[in-house]
């Protein structure tokens, strides 16, 4: 638990620093009611803050955390195998084959035509979302956004098996270099950083979940941070076995 809290605190202060330089702030993690949604729990918080970019991080810190097993302080949960039943709930978001990412966090971004594959809905957490048409009409076009692309929907949280691939979608209002960050939590925390070139509008890129742990992904363009995408990467259990997380989510 303490590692998750420390990690999110670090990211909150990073976002505060970036937002201090930005003229306009991100608001992509807002629910339809105007409240901010905790990415890790899919819950809505009503806490307010004068800086919208930091508000989402603060609400993530404040969100109640029940006995979800990946918050064990010693990281032992990451060493356990997880039933395929849990992964199947996110099967539309990951693939078992893909191009390995070498020397970076994601593959080089390429421009994405949203009209060719518009999502039906977008989800900010585990089950909380809204129709894409509503999202597109309420979120400012100057917001930096990061999503995980599924077969028909987008999300900001998944649980996937180690060794699988995700397709990420990033939106930026202006083209330019993007600092892409990855924070990884197991029984310790680590971080990665790499610069990529983003085109104006939507960009797509490949992410290989090749390490067990909680991965927090976000980027910064023109001093403006995006929302955080959370990817819980876990090992698969032997056939027929169950896990604590399966009972928690059922």
Secondary structure, DSSP 8 states (H G I E B T S, - for coil): -HHHHHHHHHHHHHHHHHHHH-SS---TTB-TTS-EEETTTTEEE----S-HHHHHHHHHHHS---S-GGG-TT-GGGGSEE-HHHHHTTTTTEES------SSSS---EE--GGGS--SEEESSSS-EEEHHHHHHHS-TT--EEEEE-SS-EESEEEEETTEEEEEEEEESS-EEEEEEEEEESSSEEEEEEEEEE-SEEEEEEEEE-S-EEEEEEEEETTEE---EEEEEEEE--TT---HHHHHH-
